[in-house]
Amino acid sequence: MDDLTTRVANGDRAAMARIVTEHFGSVYAFCARRLGPDLAEDAAQETFIMAYKTIQRYDPACALRTWLIGIAFNICRNMARKKRRDIQLDQIWHLPDASKSETEIVLGVELACGLRKLSPVHLEVVMLHELDGLTYDETALVLGIPAGTVKSRLHEAFRQLRKTVSEVER
């Protein structure tokens, strides 16, 4: 463990507060994309509570942010099951906006339609890699799958998205 996580493991609440301060924004955004803003704060708070309780399991070979996103991923999945919620695609791509050109609006609508057609496993890798900015290895770690599977799922998701967009353009 690094110094900060070791201090948290030893009960240092100020160290945990620092982790929360540094990572709350990215964890909240991750949760909001999956659950919507009304449940995101609860999910983010649960993430940090769980992180505090399980900090001794943190492996410093993994980035702290990636570990936190992994916890948030599981919490969001469980909350979505309980609330029977789908990933909030409209929260991800803010559709029609007066400041956007007609072309940008059309592409945004096409993309949202294409994303809705993706299977949950394909949509999740697209969101983790493209929206949350995780690497292939970090995405694999969060999902508990090999990095090669992440790459193949991304390839298939992009193939399906290209097909959907080209169908709309016809």
N, C-alpha and C positions, 0 to 999 in steps of 0.2 A: 504494500500500500504506500501511497505517497504521503507526505506530511499532513496534508489537509484531511484526507480520508482516515488516516491513523488517529488524528485528533478527534474526528467525529466518532470513530469506533471506541475511543476512550471517554466518550460522553461530553465532548466540547460542543456546546450548543452554538457558540459563536462561529465555529468552523462550519457547522451545518447551515447556519444562516448565510454564510458566505457562498456555499454551494447553491443554495436556493436563489440568492441574489444573482449569481452568475448564470444560472441555467433555467430560471423560471420562464423567461420569455420563449425560449425554444421549445421547452416542454409544453407550455400552454398552447403555442401555435400548433404543435403536433397534435395535441388533444382536440383543439378546435376544428382542425381539418377532418377529424374522424367523428366527432360527436356534436359539433356545433358549439357556438359560444356559450349557450346556456348550461352545458355540462362540463365544459372544458376546465373551468377553474376547479371544480370538485375533483376531476380526474388528475389535474396537475398537483393538487394538494395531496391526494392519495399517493401519487407517485413519490413525492418527497417523504411522506410518512413511511412508505414501504422501503425507500432507500435508507432512511435513518435506521429502521429496524434490521435491515439486512446488509449494512455497510461492511461487515466483516467478511462477506462473500465477494466483495468487489475485487476484481483482478486488475491491477494497474497496467497490465499488458493491453487492456481495452481502454479506450478513451472514456472518461467519466460521462461525457455527454451521450455516448453510444449506450453505455450501461443504463443511464437514466431513461433514454428513449425505449430501450428494451422493457423496462419496468412499465413505462407509460403505455407501450403497445399492449401489454397484457391487461392492464387496468382498463384501457379503452375498449378492448375486445369484450371483456367481462361486462362493462357498463352497457355497451351496445346490445349485448345479448339480453340483459335484464330489461332494457328499455325498448328492445326490438327496433333499433335504429340502424339505418344504413349510413355509410360514409356520406358526409355532407358536401357533395360535389359543388353545389351552388355557393357554398362558403369558400371553396377553393378558387374557382374562377368566377369573379364577380361579373355576372352577366348583366345585360345591357347597361351601358354607362354612357352618358351623353358626351363625355370627354373622349371617347374612343371613336375611331373612324368606322365606317360601315364595314369595311373589310375585317377589321379587328373584332367587331361584334360577331360577324358571321363565323369567323374562325373560332372564336370562343364558344359559340353555340355548337358548332361542329365538334369541337374537342370535348365539350361536356357530354354530348350525345355519345361520342365514341367511348369515353370513359365509363359511362353507364352500362355499355354493352360488355365491358371487360368482366371476366370472372373475378371473384374476390381475391384470389391469389395473385392474379396479374395486376389488378388495381393496387394492391398493397405494395408490390415491389416498385411500381411506378411512383407511388407517393413517397415511399421511403427514399428512393434514389434521386428522383427528380425534384420533389418538393422539399423534402427534409434535408437533402444534400448529403446523404450518407453514401459512403463508398460501397462497392460491391461487397467487400469483406464485412463492413459494418452492417449492411443490410442483411447479409447472411447470418451474422451473429444475432441480430434482433429476431429474425424469423426462425432461427435454429435449423437452417438448411445450408448446403454447400454453396460457395460463391458461384460455382458453375451453374447451379440451378437458378440463382438470381439472374445471371447473364442470359440464360435461355428463356426465362420468364419475361425479362425485359424485351428481348428480341421478339418474342411472340406477341407481347402487348403492343409494341410499336408497329408490328406487321398488321395487327388487327386495327389499330388506330388509322394507319395509312389507308387501309381498305375502306373503313367507314368514311373517312374524309373524302376519298376519291368517289365513293358512291353518292355522297351528297352533292359533289361538284357536277355530276352528270346531269 
